[in-house]
Amino acid sequence: MTIAGPKTDFASGRFGYRAARFGQSEPLLRAVGSSKSRPLNIVDATGGLGHDAFLLAASGAQVTLIERSPAMFTELERALADALQNEDLAEIAARITVLHGDSRDLLRDIKADVFYIDPMHPERKKSALVKEPMRLLREVVGADPDSGELIQIALQHSPGRVVVKWPAKAALPDGLPQPSYELKSRTTRYCVFVAAPNALKIDR
Ligand SMILES: C[S@@+](CC[C@H](N)C(=O)[O-])C[C@H]1O[C@@H](n2cnc3c(N)ncnc32)[C@H](O)[C@@H]1O
């Protein structure tokens, strides 16, 4: 299936630039507890354009990427196949496995160090601030009104750490516990839920 919606390209554009220059200080990597000495096994439960998954894999992590939209799953598979043919990206792409399905089901049976969740966020009032690929993605997949349920399931089956990416100023879905801590940027926050005292420590 081909889609008129967003295209994913791990090699070029703003994302390619960012992937080539990111460091361990990238907030996403700090939030998941990335460590050069101990590569993580991460489930990215909300595949989307695969950008976060690619950054995580570029840091050395093994990433299982789950997407429920058939159109976006097909697009992710295509983009990964392209990346595997690119000599600069093949090693990173080989660390990513894409699954088609609903993470609310799949997370119950997957073992990992971290569950990472970045659902479609509540619509912003200033829609001009929403980046084009995200706007197109919303046209294809819609909203994610069940994101609270997904986060609850992730916490129940938590491997030790659950990281939720959410707008800096929006409230998390109702019924969730307070995060253990948050890493904030101007527009985004990473809410980190650490389940056990001996869970992964942040590598600063
Ligand atoms: C905001 S996008 C994720 C963007 C992604 N982090 C990136 O870097 O490109 C959210 C995606 O998660 C998917 N999604 C939401 N809930 C899901 C679920 N329960 N299972 C699988 N995919 C889900 C949506 O279809 C959408 O494509």
The ligand as a MOL file (V3000), in Angstrom:
LIG
                    3D

  0  0  0     0  0            999 V3000
M  V30 BEGIN CTAB
M  V30 COUNTS 27 29 0 0 0
M  V30 BEGIN ATOM
M  V30 1 C 3.2800 10.8090 17.5700 0
M  V30 2 S 3.4370 9.3860 16.5700 0 CHG=1
M  V30 3 C 5.0100 8.7460 17.0550 0
M  V30 4 C 6.1600 9.4820 16.4470 0
M  V30 5 C 7.4610 8.7540 16.6220 0
M  V30 6 N 7.9120 8.7890 18.0010 0
M  V30 7 C 8.5340 9.3160 15.7110 0
M  V30 8 O 9.6250 9.6520 16.1910 0
M  V30 9 O 8.2830 9.4050 14.5060 0 CHG=-1
M  V30 10 C 2.3360 8.2110 17.2800 0
M  V30 11 C 2.2280 6.9100 16.4920 0
M  V30 12 O 1.8980 5.8600 17.3980 0
M  V30 13 C 0.9580 5.0180 16.8160 0
M  V30 14 N 0.2320 4.3860 17.9330 0
M  V30 15 C -0.5390 4.9980 18.8630 0
M  V30 16 N -1.0300 4.1270 19.7450 0
M  V30 17 C -0.5620 2.9060 19.3670 0
M  V30 18 C -0.7360 1.5930 19.8830 0
M  V30 19 N -1.5120 1.3410 20.9510 0
M  V30 20 N -0.0890 0.5710 19.2650 0
M  V30 21 C 0.6850 0.8040 18.1720 0
M  V30 22 N 0.8630 2.0320 17.6220 0
M  V30 23 C 0.2530 3.0730 18.2150 0
M  V30 24 C 0.1110 5.9430 15.9670 0
M  V30 25 O -0.5490 5.2160 14.9270 0
M  V30 26 C 1.1400 6.9250 15.4330 0
M  V30 27 O 1.6840 6.4860 14.2100 0
M  V30 END ATOM
M  V30 BEGIN BOND
M  V30 1 1 1 2
M  V30 2 1 2 3
M  V30 3 1 2 10
M  V30 4 1 3 4
M  V30 5 1 4 5
M  V30 6 1 5 6
M  V30 7 1 5 7
M  V30 8 2 7 8
M  V30 9 1 7 9
M  V30 10 1 10 11
M  V30 11 1 11 12
M  V30 12 1 11 26
M  V30 13 1 12 13
M  V30 14 1 13 14
M  V30 15 1 13 24
M  V30 16 1 14 15
M  V30 17 1 14 23
M  V30 18 2 15 16
M  V30 19 1 16 17
M  V30 20 1 17 18
M  V30 21 2 17 23
M  V30 22 1 18 19
M  V30 23 2 18 20
M  V30 24 1 20 21
M  V30 25 2 21 22
M  V30 26 1 22 23
M  V30 27 1 24 25
M  V30 28 1 24 26
M  V30 29 1 26 27
M  V30 END BOND
M  V30 END CTAB
M  END
